[in-house]
């Protein structure tokens, strides 16, 4: 991680695993990599389909203020979240959207990947789209080490879903590698 402090916003619909994704990042960066971390979650009153958001700060130094103001990195998994939040991205930041559910992205620099469609078609379950997106994000940006992401999943995800989630991370890493290699 080049920055001393990295602000991340993950957002989507309830049921897309946004809070779990944030928790996996926090565990990987904080426990496994020894950095300072904080996570703030918010979601609507609906258990499913309502808006869900996980803000994470990763820092090499103590974090004085736990709220994300202008994220360096955003992962947006549904249209409602994109419409509300995309304007908050820090100039020069990284925007990743799940193009399965997010259409009409204004930013030409955004990474538009159909994570949910790939998860459904290639892994067999759309519920692992969040981990596919984390694999993509980790490989593309280097925010956490891939092995630590996988270890966090082994340690903190329900055992019956670990293998599917690890497959999804691998697919996300592969997608990011493809983009990185095509830019070179």
N, C-alpha and C positions, 0 to 999 in steps of 0.2 A: 504494500500500500504506500503510495507516494505521499499522499496528503497526511497531515497530522491528525485531521478530523474529517470524517466522511459522514454526511447526512443522507439517509436513504428513506424513501417512502415507497411502501408496497400497498397497493389498493386494488380492490375488486369487490365482487359480490360475496355475501355471506355464503359459506359452503365451498368457496374456492381455495381455502387453506391459507389465507393471507396471514392470519395470526400465527399459525404453525410455522410458516415460512420465515416470519420475523424471528420467532423463537429459535429456530434452527440456526439462523445467522448469528444471533446473540450468543448462543451456546458455542458455536464454532469459533467465533472471534474472541469471546470473553474467556470461556473456560479452556478451550483447546489451544488458543493462540496467545492468551494472557493479556489481551488488550482491554482497555476500558470500553464498556458498552452500556447502552440504555435502550429500552424499548418502551414505547407508549402505544397502546392499542385503543382503537375506538371502533364502534360498530353500532348500527341502528338497532332498534328494538326487535326487528325480525331476525329469527334464527337463520333463515335461508333467504338468499336473494337480496337482502338489505345491504346497504353499503358497509364495507369492512375496510379498515386501514390499520397498518402497522408501521410506525415510524421507528427507525433504528439509527442510533449514532454509534459509530465506532471511532475510537480515538487512541492515540498513543499517550495522551496525557489525560489527567482527570477532566471529566465533563462537568462544566459549571451550570449549564442550562440544558435540561433534558428534552426540550421541544425542538423539532425540526422546523426550520423556517423556510429555507431555500434549498431543497434537496440537490445533492450532487448527482444522485442516481434515483430514478423512478422506475418501478415495475407496475404497470397498469394492466389489470386483467378484465376490465369491463368498460363499456361506453360511458356509463354514468360517472365513474371515477375519472376517466379521461377528461370528460367535459368539465368537471369540477376542479381538477388538480393540475392539468398539464402546464398551465401558465405559471405555476409556482417553481418550476425547474430552474435551477441556477443557470445563468448563461454559461454555455460550454459544458453543461451537464449531459448525462447519458439517460436517454429515454428508451425504455423497452416496453412494448405493448403486445398483448396477446391478440393477434389479428383475427382470431376465431370470433371474438366478441367486440373488438374495437375497430370501427371503420371511420373513414374520414379524418385520419390523423393529419394535422396541419404541418407538423414538423417533418421536413424532408430528411432530417438526420436521424429520425427515430428508427430503432430496430423493430420491425414488424414481423413477428414470428407467430404462427398459429399453434401455440403450445397445447391448447386443449384438443384441437383436432389431431395433432400428432400423438398426444397421449392416448386418445381414444383409439386411433387407427393402428398405432405401432406398439403401444404398451398394453392396450386392451382395457384401459380405465382412464376416464377423464379426470379422476380425482388426484392424479399425480402430476397434473399440469404445473402446479406450483413448484414442485421439486425439479421438473424439467427446466422451468424458468430460472430457478436458483442455480442449477448447473450451468446454464447459459450465461447468467450474470456473473458467476464466480470466474468462469474461464475468460470471459470477455474483459472484465475489469480488474481481476486479481484481488477483489476485496477480501476474500478468504481463500485458503488453500483447498483444492478439490478434495484431497484426502481428509481434511478436517470437516468439510461439508458432509462427506460420506460417514465419517465417524459420528458426527452429531445426529445423523439420521439413525444410525445403528443404536445410539444411546437413548434417543428421545422420541422416536416415532414408534407407534404401536407395532409390536413385533410382526403381526400378520401382514403389515404393509411395507416392511423394510425392503424386501427384495424388489417389489414394484417401484418403490421410490428410488432405489439405487439404479435401477434400469433407466428411470426417467432422468436422473442426474446425468448418466452417461450419454443419453440422447441430447440433452441440453449442452453438454460439453462438446459433443460432436458438431452440433449446429454452430456453436461459437467458433470452433476451430475452422470450420468451413468458411465462415465470414472472414476470419483473421487471415487465412491462407489466400483467399481471393483478393484481399486488399494488398497483399505483399507483391 
